Amino acid sequence: MKEKSFYETREINCIKRLDEIIEQLPYFVKDFFIGVETRTSALTRLNYGYDLRVFFDFLAKKIFKNKKIFEIEIKDLEKLGASDIEYFLSYLSHYEINGKTERCTATGKARKLSTIRAFYKFFFNKNLITANIPSKVLMPKIHEKEIIRLEKNDKVDEIGDILYTVESGNGLTKKQLLFHENTKLRDTAIITLFLGTGIRISELVGLNVEDMDFNTNSFVVTRKGGNRAVLYFNDQVKNSLKEYLLTRTQNEELKNNAPLFLSLQEKRIATRTVQELVKKYAKIVSPLKKITPHKLRSTFGTNLYKQTGDIYVVADCLGHKDVNTTKKHYAAITEDIRKKAALNMHINDDK
């Protein structure tokens, strides 16, 4: 029997975890998840589950204090007003659930409000409630953040520096150096692939050897939402990957149809491991910046936009379904592109 892929395994785990959460919630919540199943991924539904668990925990603690979570009925949703939803958003600034203290940023509050809106909309469309009250509540204002990325210009070359650090081990502690000889080719390939393609960490972790085609410098990646796409890489990425693959393992079973990036235990590398190795090298190169795999993705997006000036190309390469998502993150760079275009403009080419 063929081994399940990374994404199939993740799907199964998400479904199992969601089933556990649904058991803790009112009976009618299950109808919502059945209704949205064909339009959402298991990971999206799991995040809905986490959000609704917080929402119903809030209702039991603050609104319907004489009821336990599973005793809340669908008609109770009708009793809530816009002020109750606003109270919930305020509550999210500092709350406790399952014995843990949590807090939400404006982005987290916006996501939970979106979940509640979708939840109410589902039952409103089924004529089981008479109004979608959360739709009347304004989304929290999310302040635009500066794009944090590795810089490469006339003064600094943080991209070159991090690649040198990964290859040489310069700046690592004695303890880190003990593992470096066994991981430097893998880590170099990972950092180079992030910087050269802008893929997400989940996409990188999910790659298999069979997804790579070195004849065309391309690979197949499973995008957010489950869609498959072909991406391309340059010779620098190709060389790093091939060098890693040559020395990766002597295990014949792991040479072909297997995870591309392996742990020292010769299992698929974990997301947490990738996060930690990026953090380890980036801290040496740029200690004041909190560089994560997503920031390496931002570095790629920034460089691609500067080189092409085409926001649609950037959106396509990053896998953004909506180009406005891309514009929001990279609009600040437009000023540099306008300046460069003006300086290079020739008014009269005949002279």
Protein Blocks (a to p, Z undefined) as FASTA:
>chain_A
ZZddfklmmmmmmmmmmmmmmmmpcfklmmmmmmmmmmpcfklmmmmmmmmmmmmmmmmm
mmmmmbcfklpcfklmmmpcfklmmmmmmmmmocceehiacdddfklmmmmmmmmmmmmm
mmmmnopafbdfklmpccddddddddddddddfkbcfklmmmmmmmnopoiafklmmmmm
mmmmmmmmmmmmmmmnopafklmmmpcfklpcfklopaddddehhiacdddddfklmmmm
mmmmmmmpmcfklmmmpcfbdcfkopacdfklmmmmmmmmmmmmmmmbccdfklmmmmmm
mmmmmmnopaklmmmmnopablklmmmmmmmmmmmmmmmmmmmpcfblkZZ
